[in-house]
Amino acid sequence: MAADLQYLRQHYASLSDQALLEIKRADLVEAAQKLYDDEVARRKLTSRTARSPDPSDESIEAEEELSVDGDEQDWSDNEPAWMEDASEVLARPAHTGSTPADAMVDAQNVLEAAGIPSYLDLSEIPETDFASARPTHLWRLLVPFHFNLHAASVLDRDIFNQDFEAAWRTNLEALSDEELLATKPEVAFCGLFDRVKRVSRAYDEELARRKL
């Protein structure tokens, strides 16, 4: 977590004043809010809500262009500095000129609330990979490579695991009493339990190797 916060501190420091003020502080977790406040204070900037609108401010025009049915969008045409090493954590098919699906925006909001930088990218699918009637583009939710595993886990925890739990409950309800008693989570999902043990062991061993 310390490494993530250090990366986030560097990320805030790399942003322009405008980009920094466009971050929704209320959507950040407490630790990320403190880093954000520190960076705003260091630059002696006012909060986004306290800014007086400037008719020449390009950010206002950009927000209007990215508005759909009056709702403000969380994605931008300005690529972040970490794009070269970005890692894809979620993708959905799309068409030319489309806006991100609600699921993609929800996923980005989840990552933002967890303090993970992200960017929604509309990427063209090579012609050899699709038929004429199929989508031509992909909306891809990207994060800095350093956040890859953390971001995927946050999306699992806050979005996809709900559907997983619902399917598991449906499966359990269909079992007889005898079958239910014989169905143990640690057996049915032995792979998941084993993964948790392995990642914990690997982390502890790396700490020991570095004598931390």
C-alpha positions in Angstrom: 0.0 0.0 0.0 2.9 2.4 0.8 4.2 1.9 -2.7 0.8 2.6 -4.2 0.6 5.9 -2.2 4.1 6.9 -3.3 3.1 6.3 -6.9 -0.1 8.3 -6.4 1.9 11.1 -4.8 4.1 11.2 -7.9 1.0 11.0 -10.2 -0.6 14.1 -8.6 2.7 15.9 -8.8 3.0 15.2 -12.5 -0.4 16.7 -13.3 -1.0 20.2 -14.6 -2.8 22.6 -12.2 -6.0 22.2 -14.3 -5.8 18.4 -14.4 -5.2 18.3 -10.6 -8.2 20.6 -9.9 -10.5 18.5 -12.1 -10.0 15.4 -9.8 -13.2 14.8 -7.7 -11.8 14.9 -4.2 -15.0 13.4 -2.7 -14.5 10.3 -4.8 -11.1 9.5 -3.4 -10.4 7.3 -0.4 -9.1 9.0 2.7 -5.4 8.3 2.1 -5.7 9.6 -1.5 -7.5 12.7 -0.3 -4.6 13.6 2.0 -2.1 13.3 -0.8 -4.4 15.3 -3.0 -4.8 18.0 -0.4 -1.0 18.1 0.2 -0.4 18.7 -3.5 -3.1 21.4 -3.8 -1.6 23.1 -0.8 1.9 22.8 -2.1 0.9 24.6 -5.3 -1.3 27.1 -3.3 -4.3 26.3 -5.5 -7.9 26.9 -4.7 -10.4 24.1 -4.9 -12.1 23.3 -8.1 -15.5 24.5 -6.8 -14.0 27.8 -5.8 -12.6 28.6 -9.2 -14.3 31.4 -11.1 -15.3 30.2 -14.6 -13.2 31.7 -17.3 -14.9 31.8 -20.8 -11.5 31.1 -22.3 -10.9 28.1 -20.1 -10.4 25.1 -22.4 -11.5 22.7 -19.6 -15.0 24.1 -19.6 -15.3 23.6 -23.4 -13.9 20.1 -23.1 -16.4 19.2 -20.3 -19.3 20.4 -22.5 -18.1 18.4 -25.5 -17.8 15.2 -23.3 -21.3 15.7 -21.8 -24.0 13.3 -22.8 -27.6 14.2 -21.8 -26.3 16.8 -19.4 -24.3 14.3 -17.3 -20.6 15.0 -16.7 -18.3 12.4 -17.9 -15.2 11.1 -16.0 -13.1 10.5 -19.1 -10.9 12.8 -21.1 -9.1 13.2 -24.4 -5.9 14.1 -22.6 -3.7 11.1 -22.3 -1.9 10.8 -18.9 1.9 10.6 -18.8 1.9 6.9 -17.8 0.1 5.7 -21.0 3.2 4.2 -22.5 3.3 1.6 -19.7 -0.5 1.4 -19.2 -2.2 -1.9 -18.4 -5.7 -2.9 -19.5 -8.0 -4.1 -16.7 -11.3 -4.1 -18.5 -12.6 -3.8 -22.1 -15.9 -3.6 -23.9 -16.8 -3.5 -27.6 -17.9 -0.2 -29.1 -18.5 1.6 -32.4 -16.8 4.7 -33.9 -17.7 7.9 -32.1 -19.4 6.1 -29.2 -19.2 7.1 -25.5 -18.2 4.6 -22.8 -20.9 2.3 -21.6 -22.2 2.9 -18.0 -20.3 -0.2 -16.9 -17.0 1.2 -18.0 -17.7 4.6 -16.3 -18.8 2.8 -13.1 -15.6 0.8 -13.2 -13.5 3.9 -13.6 -15.4 5.5 -10.7 -14.6 2.5 -8.5 -10.9 2.8 -9.3 -10.9 6.5 -8.7 -12.6 6.0 -5.3 -9.8 3.5 -4.5 -7.2 6.1 -5.3 -6.1 4.3 -8.6 -5.4 6.5 -11.6 -7.2 5.3 -14.7 -8.0 6.4 -18.3 -10.7 5.3 -20.7 -9.2 4.7 -24.2 -11.2 4.1 -27.4 -9.0 1.7 -29.4 -9.7 0.6 -32.9 -9.9 -3.2 -33.6 -7.7 -4.3 -36.5 -9.9 -5.1 -39.6 -8.6 -8.7 -39.6 -10.1 -9.2 -36.2 -13.8 -8.5 -36.9 -16.5 -9.0 -39.5 -18.3 -6.0 -41.0 -21.3 -6.3 -38.7 -19.3 -6.5 -35.5 -18.0 -3.6 -33.4 -15.0 -1.8 -34.8 -13.6 -0.4 -31.5 -13.0 -1.3 -27.9 -13.4 1.0 -24.9 -10.4 0.0 -22.7 -10.0 1.0 -19.0 -6.3 1.5 -18.5 -4.3 2.0 -15.3 -0.6 2.5 -14.7 1.1 -0.9 -14.9 2.1 -0.6 -11.2 -1.6 -0.7 -10.3 -2.6 -3.6 -12.6 -3.2 -6.3 -10.0 -4.6 -4.0 -7.4 -7.1 -2.4 -10.0 -8.3 -5.8 -11.2 -8.9 -6.9 -7.6 -10.8 -3.7 -6.8 -13.1 -4.3 -9.8 -13.6 -7.9 -8.7 -14.4 -6.8 -5.1 -16.7 -3.8 -5.9 -18.4 -4.9 -9.1 -18.0 -8.5 -10.4 -18.0 -10.4 -7.1 -21.6 -9.3 -6.6 -22.7 -11.3 -9.6 -20.4 -14.2 -8.6 -22.0 -14.2 -5.1 -25.5 -14.2 -6.6 -24.7 -17.2 -8.9 -23.1 -19.0 -5.9 -26.3 -18.4 -3.8 -28.5 -19.7 -6.7 -26.3 -22.8 -6.9 -26.6 -23.4 -3.2 -30.3 -23.0 -3.1 -30.7 -25.8 -5.7 -28.8 -28.3 -3.6 -30.4 -30.9 -1.3 -29.5 -30.8 2.5 -27.1 -33.6 2.0 -25.4 -31.9 -1.0 -25.2 -28.6 0.8 -23.5 -30.1 3.8 -21.0 -31.8 1.5 -20.3 -28.6 -0.4 -17.6 -26.7 1.4 -16.4 -23.3 0.0 -12.7 -24.2 0.5 -13.3 -27.3 -1.6 -15.5 -25.8 -4.3 -13.2 -22.9 -4.7 -9.9 -24.6 -3.8 -8.1 -22.7 -6.6 -9.1 -19.3 -5.1 -8.1 -20.3 -1.5 -4.8 -21.6 -2.9 -4.2 -18.4 -4.7 -4.6 -16.3 -1.6 -2.1 -18.5 0.3 0.3 -18.3 -2.6 0.2 -14.5 -3.0 0.5 -14.0 0.8 3.5 -16.4 1.0 5.2 -14.8 -2.0 4.8 -11.3 -0.4 6.1 -12.4 3.0 9.1 -14.1 1.3 9.9 -11.0 -0.7 9.8 -8.9 2.5 12.1 -11.4 4.1 14.5 -11.4 1.1 14.8 -7.6 1.3 15.0 -7.7 5.1 12.1 -5.3 5.4 
